[in-house]
């Protein structure tokens, strides 16, 4: 009987009636609006992504991607064919980050990443050449809190997970990576900086134009959704032509 009472009490304490769920949703919406109003106005960090256009599925060309969000990082090369062809080819490589680099210096971490990226590019492009002398375009997924002022720049707010590189906090992570790639002689330009939630949103929108949000449940939890730009009071500068902005928020980043 005692065990049954424990189970009954647990069931009652963990109950989520519709009225409670509505209250939670309303409280979350209030926090999100407060976060869009001004910096530091909410416990929910409504960090703007500055992505005002999402993929349509009609993109064509060769693109590279770099994903840094934990103890491993991934590099990717993808050839897009547009319209019905979509992804023609895709090659990727996953590499572990040596533990000492996760608490070393910013230049050491990004130097290592740029070195491995250069090796990947050399292997993948062996026997080929870029047409028309175009600079390689790189998308950089950086799954740590950053404060962005444009789609291709962002200062690190803080490290999470197992990283603790103090001299990187407050620095532009795109500039750090760009400098490291230049030292490697890698002709590559970071076209966009996003987090994993924005990447999930963009990847899903590539195949389905009705997708409006991306959510990550992992070591941390965060999400990105499409917001009207004129509904973001803290937005600075001219509104984007599309009238939309992907707004990323972090609700549990350990």
N, C-alpha and C positions, 0 to 999 in steps of 0.2 A: 504493500500500500504506500509506503514511504516513497519508493521509486516512482510510482504512478503520480504521486503528488508533485514530485520534483519535475517530472515531464510536463504536467499540467501547468505548473507555475512558469516554466520556461516558455511553453507555448503562449501563455497569456502575455508575458513580458516582451516576447518577440513579435507579437501580433502587429500587422501593418494594415489596418482597416483603410478603406478608401479615403476617409476624412483625414487621416494622418498623412497619407501620401499626398493629398492635395495641399496640406499645410507645408510639407517638405518642399514640394514643387514651387509654391508661392514664395517661401523663404529663399530658395535658390534663385528664383527670378529676381527678387529684390536685391540680392547680393550682386548678381550679374549686372543689373542696371547701375548700381552704385559704383561698381568697378569700371563701367564705361564712362561714368560721369567725370571721374578724376583719378589720377594716380594715387594709390594708397587709400582710396575711398571704400575699399571692401576687403573682406578676408579672402575673397576670390580674386586672384590676379588676372584681370582681363587684359592680356597682353596682345597688342595688335600685331598681325602678321604682315601687313602691307601687301598681301597678295590680293589684288583686285580683279584677277582673271584666273579662272580655273580651266583645266584641260577640256577640250571639246571632242577629242578622238580623231581630229583631223590633222594633228601635228605630224610633221615629217622631218627626218634628219637623224643625225647621230648625236647622242647625248651621254654624258657621264653623271654618275651619282655617287655621293659619299654619305654614309650613314654612321654617325657617332652617337651612341646613346648608352653605352655600358662598357663592360670589360672587353668586348669585341667591337670591331668596326668592319663595315662592309663597303666594298667598292663595286661599281656596276657600270657596264656599258650597254646601251640599248639603241637599236635602230628602229625608228618609227616610220611606218609606211603610209600613215594617214587613212582616213575613211575606213573602208572595210578591211584593210590590211593590218591596221593597228601595229602590234609589236612583231616586227620581222625577225629580229634576233635579239638575244639577251645573254650576256656573260657576266658573271659576278665572282667575287672572291671575298671570303671572310677571314679576318686575321685577329689574333689576340693582342691586346695591348700589354706589354710587360708591366708588372705591378709597380716597379719603381718609377715608371713614367706617369702614373696616376697621382703621384704626390710630389713630382719633381717641379720642373719649370714649364712655362707655356711654350717656349721655343723648342724644348726637348720633345714635348708631346706632338706638337704640330710638325716638327721636323721629321719625326718617325712616320707620322701619317702621310706626309708628302712624299717621303722616300718610297713607301710601299705603294702609294698611288702611282708614282712614276714608273715603278717596276711593272705594275699591272698594265698601264698604258703601253709601255714598250712591248710587253708580251702580246697584247691584243692587237697592236698595230704593226707587228712585225711583217715586213714585206708589203705594207700598204702605205699610203700617204694621204694626208688631209687634202681634200679638193679645195680649189680656189683660195688656198692659204688662210682658211678660216681658223680662228682661235677656238679651241675646244670649249664647249659650254659645260659647266659643272653645277649640279644642284646639290646643296649641302644640307643634309638633315642633321640637326644638332639638338638632341633631346634633353636639353637643360634649360632652365629659365634664363631668357635673354630679353633685353629691352631693345626693341627695334625702332629705327627711325626711317628705314627704307627697306625694300624687299631684299636687298643684298648687303645689309649691314646689321649688326646687333651686338650690344655690349652684354657680357655675361653678368647676370645678377648674383648667382651663387651656384656652386657645384652641388650635385646630389649624388646618390648612390655611393660608389667607393672613391670618388675623385676628391682631391683636396689640394689643387694647384693654386696657391694664394695669389701669385703674381698675374694670373689670368683674369681674376675678378675685376670687372670694370673696364676690361679691354674689348675691342671689337674682334670677335672670333673669326670673322671673315678676313679681316686685315691680317690677322696672325697666320691663317692658312694660306692666304695669297702670298705673303712674304716667304713662307716656307716653300711653296711651290716654285717661286722664282729662284730660290737658292738651288733647287733641284734642276733648274733649266726646263721646267715643265710649262709649256705654252698652254695655259688653261685659265679660264675666267669663271669666277663664282657668279653665276647669274641669279641665284636665289638662295636665301637662307630660310629654312623652315624647321618646325619641330615634327615629331613623329605623328602627332594628331593631324596637323595640316597636311602632311604627306599622305596619311590614310584618306583624308577627305579628297585630296587631289587625285589620288590613284583610283578611288571609287568613281569620282565624277568622270574620269576618262572613259569609263565604260557605261555610265548611267547618268544622264543629265539631271535626273530628279534627286540625286543625292545632295543633301544639304548639311551633313554633319559627319565628323569622324571622331571616334572615341577610343582611347587607349586604356586598357586595364593591365598593368604590369607591375614593375617595381614601384612605379608611381602611377597616378591616374590623372589624365588630362583629356581635354576635348577641344575640337575646333568646329565652328559652325559659320554659316554665311549670315552676315549682318548688314543691314542698310548703313551706308557710310554716314548719312545724315542723322542716324540714331546714336552716334558716338560723340558725345560732347567734348571729350578730351582729344579728339582728332585735331592735329595741327597741320596747317597748310591747306592747299586746294583739295577738294574732294575728287576722287578718281572718276574718270569718264564713265566707268561701268556703274557707278553708284553703289557698289557693293564692296564689302571688306570681309575677309575671313578673320574672325576674332578668336584667338586661342586663349583658353583659360586653364589654369592649373588648380585642381581642387585637392590634390593630395600628392605633393612631391616630397618624398622623405629626404 
